[in-house]
Amino acid sequence: FKTHSFSQRVFFNVVKHSLLMIKLCDYQLQYCIDWRNSQHVSLVATGSQDYAAVEMLQPLIDCIASACIGDITSFCRTIRKELSDSNYKNTKSIAGLIFRIQGIKDTLKSTCQSHSLKLPQKIAPSDAAASNKRNIADDTAPEK
């Protein structure tokens, strides 16, 4: 899609709703972890379904990585390619989204580490991702 087909109002609504999605994902993840940590382990002893099992966090983490981080990162990359340097307001908005995405990535990484869960591929480090990490995280890096 082309950014010039977006009106300024639509662009900022998309950015605003993307920020809300990131905040909601972060809140929901923290809420689920807090709820899980407050549960008693008596369910395991009775043999019924243990909804507080740490493995139950994995689908939520995978969903956040795909729908939130993946889709919003893709949006930011597409928009950044099309923005001119003179459009400071839009560039600043995209930089804010990228900053928030990095924050939720860090939250997911620490959650996966502390609960021995699998880090989703969308945020797992790889050789290709490591070489592009600076360009993704730094909104001032030149496009190649």
MIGU-941632 format. One record per residue (C-alpha): residue number from 1; residue in three letters; chain; x, y, z. Coordinates in Angstrom, 2 decimals, padded with zeros to 5 digits. Layout:
BEGIN
r num NUM	residu ala	chaine A	x X	y Y	z Z
...
This chain:
BEGIN
r num 1	residu phe	chaine A	x 000.00	y 000.00	z 000.00
r num 2	residu lys	chaine A	x 001.05	y 003.56	z -000.54
r num 3	residu thr	chaine A	x 001.09	y 006.08	z 002.28
r num 4	residu his	chaine A	x -000.06	y 008.88	z 000.02
r num 5	residu ser	chaine A	x -003.37	y 007.03	z -000.31
r num 6	residu phe	chaine A	x -003.84	y 007.48	z 003.44
r num 7	residu ser	chaine A	x -005.16	y 010.75	z 004.65
r num 8	residu gln	chaine A	x -003.25	y 012.18	z 007.60
r num 9	residu arg	chaine A	x -006.19	y 011.41	z 009.87
r num 10	residu val	chaine A	x -006.34	y 007.75	z 008.78
r num 11	residu phe	chaine A	x -002.58	y 007.39	z 009.19
r num 12	residu phe	chaine A	x -002.65	y 008.67	z 012.77
r num 13	residu asn	chaine A	x -005.69	y 006.50	z 013.57
r num 14	residu val	chaine A	x -003.79	y 003.42	z 012.37
r num 15	residu val	chaine A	x -000.75	y 004.44	z 014.45
r num 16	residu lys	chaine A	x -002.92	y 005.19	z 017.50
r num 17	residu his	chaine A	x -004.74	y 001.85	z 017.27
r num 18	residu ser	chaine A	x -001.45	y 000.01	z 016.76
r num 19	residu leu	chaine A	x -000.14	y 001.60	z 019.97
r num 20	residu leu	chaine A	x -003.31	y 000.56	z 021.76
r num 21	residu met	chaine A	x -002.88	y -002.99	z 020.48
r num 22	residu ile	chaine A	x 000.70	y -003.11	z 021.77
r num 23	residu lys	chaine A	x -000.36	y -001.76	z 025.17
r num 24	residu leu	chaine A	x -003.27	y -004.20	z 025.38
r num 25	residu cys	chaine A	x -001.05	y -007.17	z 024.50
r num 26	residu asp	chaine A	x 001.47	y -006.12	z 027.14
r num 27	residu tyr	chaine A	x -001.27	y -005.64	z 029.73
r num 28	residu gln	chaine A	x -002.92	y -008.98	z 028.91
r num 29	residu leu	chaine A	x 000.36	y -010.85	z 029.13
r num 30	residu gln	chaine A	x 001.14	y -009.30	z 032.53
r num 31	residu tyr	chaine A	x -002.40	y -010.00	z 033.74
r num 32	residu cys	chaine A	x -002.19	y -013.67	z 032.69
r num 33	residu ile	chaine A	x 001.19	y -014.09	z 034.37
r num 34	residu asp	chaine A	x -000.07	y -012.46	z 037.57
r num 35	residu trp	chaine A	x -003.20	y -014.63	z 037.51
r num 36	residu arg	chaine A	x -001.13	y -017.75	z 036.89
r num 37	residu asn	chaine A	x 001.23	y -016.92	z 039.75
r num 38	residu ser	chaine A	x -001.70	y -016.39	z 042.15
r num 39	residu gln	chaine A	x -003.21	y -019.86	z 041.53
r num 40	residu his	chaine A	x -002.80	y -022.75	z 043.91
r num 41	residu val	chaine A	x -001.22	y -025.98	z 042.70
r num 42	residu ser	chaine A	x -004.15	y -028.07	z 043.98
r num 43	residu leu	chaine A	x -005.48	y -028.54	z 040.42
r num 44	residu val	chaine A	x -002.45	y -030.61	z 039.49
r num 45	residu ala	chaine A	x -002.99	y -032.93	z 042.45
r num 46	residu thr	chaine A	x -006.66	y -033.56	z 041.55
r num 47	residu gly	chaine A	x -005.86	y -034.53	z 037.96
r num 48	residu ser	chaine A	x -008.19	y -031.95	z 036.38
r num 49	residu gln	chaine A	x -007.09	y -029.57	z 033.62
r num 50	residu asp	chaine A	x -004.44	y -027.20	z 034.99
r num 51	residu tyr	chaine A	x -005.25	y -023.86	z 033.38
r num 52	residu ala	chaine A	x -002.51	y -022.25	z 035.45
r num 53	residu ala	chaine A	x 000.19	y -024.42	z 033.88
r num 54	residu val	chaine A	x 003.04	y -022.37	z 032.45
r num 55	residu glu	chaine A	x 002.55	y -024.06	z 029.06
r num 56	residu met	chaine A	x -000.80	y -022.27	z 028.77
r num 57	residu leu	chaine A	x 001.11	y -019.00	z 028.27
r num 58	residu gln	chaine A	x 002.73	y -020.25	z 025.06
r num 59	residu pro	chaine A	x -000.32	y -019.71	z 022.75
r num 60	residu leu	chaine A	x -000.70	y -016.16	z 024.07
r num 61	residu ile	chaine A	x 002.99	y -015.45	z 023.53
r num 62	residu asp	chaine A	x 002.83	y -016.89	z 020.00
r num 63	residu cys	chaine A	x -000.24	y -014.80	z 019.19
r num 64	residu ile	chaine A	x 001.35	y -011.59	z 020.46
r num 65	residu ala	chaine A	x 004.51	y -012.28	z 018.46
r num 66	residu ser	chaine A	x 002.57	y -012.91	z 015.26
r num 67	residu ala	chaine A	x -000.39	y -010.55	z 015.36
r num 68	residu cys	chaine A	x 001.08	y -007.71	z 017.35
r num 69	residu ile	chaine A	x 004.81	y -007.66	z 016.75
r num 70	residu gly	chaine A	x 004.84	y -009.19	z 013.27
r num 71	residu asp	chaine A	x 002.00	y -007.22	z 011.72
r num 72	residu ile	chaine A	x 002.89	y -003.86	z 013.24
r num 73	residu thr	chaine A	x 006.58	y -004.28	z 012.37
r num 74	residu ser	chaine A	x 005.57	y -005.04	z 008.77
r num 75	residu phe	chaine A	x 003.39	y -001.92	z 008.72
r num 76	residu cys	chaine A	x 006.27	y 000.20	z 010.09
r num 77	residu arg	chaine A	x 008.75	y -001.13	z 007.54
r num 78	residu thr	chaine A	x 006.37	y -000.47	z 004.66
r num 79	residu ile	chaine A	x 005.58	y 003.06	z 005.81
r num 80	residu arg	chaine A	x 009.24	y 003.92	z 006.50
r num 81	residu lys	chaine A	x 010.19	y 002.97	z 002.95
r num 82	residu glu	chaine A	x 007.64	y 005.41	z 001.60
r num 83	residu leu	chaine A	x 008.11	y 008.34	z 003.95
r num 84	residu ser	chaine A	x 010.13	y 011.29	z 002.84
r num 85	residu asp	chaine A	x 012.61	y 012.85	z 005.21
r num 86	residu ser	chaine A	x 010.53	y 016.01	z 005.21
r num 87	residu asn	chaine A	x 007.56	y 014.24	z 006.83
r num 88	residu tyr	chaine A	x 008.84	y 014.53	z 010.39
r num 89	residu lys	chaine A	x 005.48	y 014.00	z 012.12
r num 90	residu asn	chaine A	x 004.84	y 010.63	z 010.44
r num 91	residu thr	chaine A	x 008.46	y 009.54	z 010.86
r num 92	residu lys	chaine A	x 008.23	y 010.33	z 014.57
r num 93	residu ser	chaine A	x 005.00	y 008.31	z 014.87
r num 94	residu ile	chaine A	x 006.60	y 005.28	z 013.22
r num 95	residu ala	chaine A	x 009.66	y 005.64	z 015.48
r num 96	residu gly	chaine A	x 007.32	y 005.61	z 018.49
r num 97	residu leu	chaine A	x 005.69	y 002.40	z 017.27
r num 98	residu ile	chaine A	x 009.07	y 000.76	z 016.72
r num 99	residu phe	chaine A	x 010.13	y 001.77	z 020.23
r num 100	residu arg	chaine A	x 006.98	y 000.21	z 021.72
r num 101	residu ile	chaine A	x 007.48	y -002.95	z 019.66
r num 102	residu gln	chaine A	x 011.00	y -003.28	z 021.04
r num 103	residu gly	chaine A	x 009.59	y -002.96	z 024.55
r num 104	residu ile	chaine A	x 007.07	y -005.75	z 024.10
r num 105	residu lys	chaine A	x 009.75	y -007.91	z 022.43
r num 106	residu asp	chaine A	x 011.90	y -007.48	z 025.52
r num 107	residu thr	chaine A	x 008.94	y -008.38	z 027.74
r num 108	residu leu	chaine A	x 008.26	y -011.53	z 025.72
r num 109	residu lys	chaine A	x 011.93	y -012.53	z 025.81
r num 110	residu ser	chaine A	x 012.15	y -012.17	z 029.57
r num 111	residu thr	chaine A	x 008.83	y -013.98	z 030.06
r num 112	residu cys	chaine A	x 009.97	y -016.88	z 027.90
r num 113	residu gln	chaine A	x 013.29	y -017.06	z 029.72
r num 114	residu ser	chaine A	x 011.82	y -016.91	z 033.21
r num 115	residu his	chaine A	x 009.16	y -019.55	z 032.46
r num 116	residu ser	chaine A	x 011.29	y -021.79	z 030.19
r num 117	residu leu	chaine A	x 009.01	y -021.22	z 027.20
r num 118	residu lys	chaine A	x 009.89	y -021.26	z 023.52
r num 119	residu leu	chaine A	x 010.67	y -017.85	z 022.06
r num 120	residu pro	chaine A	x 008.52	y -017.36	z 018.92
r num 121	residu gln	chaine A	x 010.39	y -017.32	z 015.61
r num 122	residu lys	chaine A	x 009.18	y -013.80	z 014.84
r num 123	residu ile	chaine A	x 011.32	y -012.48	z 017.68
r num 124	residu ala	chaine A	x 013.90	y -015.23	z 018.04
r num 125	residu pro	chaine A	x 017.41	y -014.15	z 017.08
r num 126	residu ser	chaine A	x 018.79	y -015.61	z 013.87
r num 127	residu asp	chaine A	x 021.76	y -014.83	z 011.65
r num 128	residu ala	chaine A	x 019.64	y -012.78	z 009.25
r num 129	residu ala	chaine A	x 017.76	y -011.04	z 012.05
r num 130	residu ala	chaine A	x 020.97	y -010.22	z 013.89
r num 131	residu ser	chaine A	x 022.44	y -008.51	z 010.84
r num 132	residu asn	chaine A	x 019.26	y -006.47	z 010.33
r num 133	residu lys	chaine A	x 018.64	y -005.79	z 014.03
r num 134	residu arg	chaine A	x 020.07	y -002.28	z 013.93
r num 135	residu asn	chaine A	x 017.92	y -001.29	z 010.95
r num 136	residu ile	chaine A	x 014.76	y -002.61	z 012.60
r num 137	residu ala	chaine A	x 015.37	y -001.09	z 016.02
r num 138	residu asp	chaine A	x 016.85	y 002.21	z 014.88
r num 139	residu asp	chaine A	x 014.42	y 004.34	z 012.93
r num 140	residu thr	chaine A	x 017.23	y 006.61	z 011.78
r num 141	residu ala	chaine A	x 019.13	y 003.84	z 009.95
r num 142	residu pro	chaine A	x 019.18	y 004.28	z 006.19
r num 143	residu glu	chaine A	x 017.04	y 001.97	z 004.09
r num 144	residu lys	chaine A	x 018.96	y -000.44	z 001.87
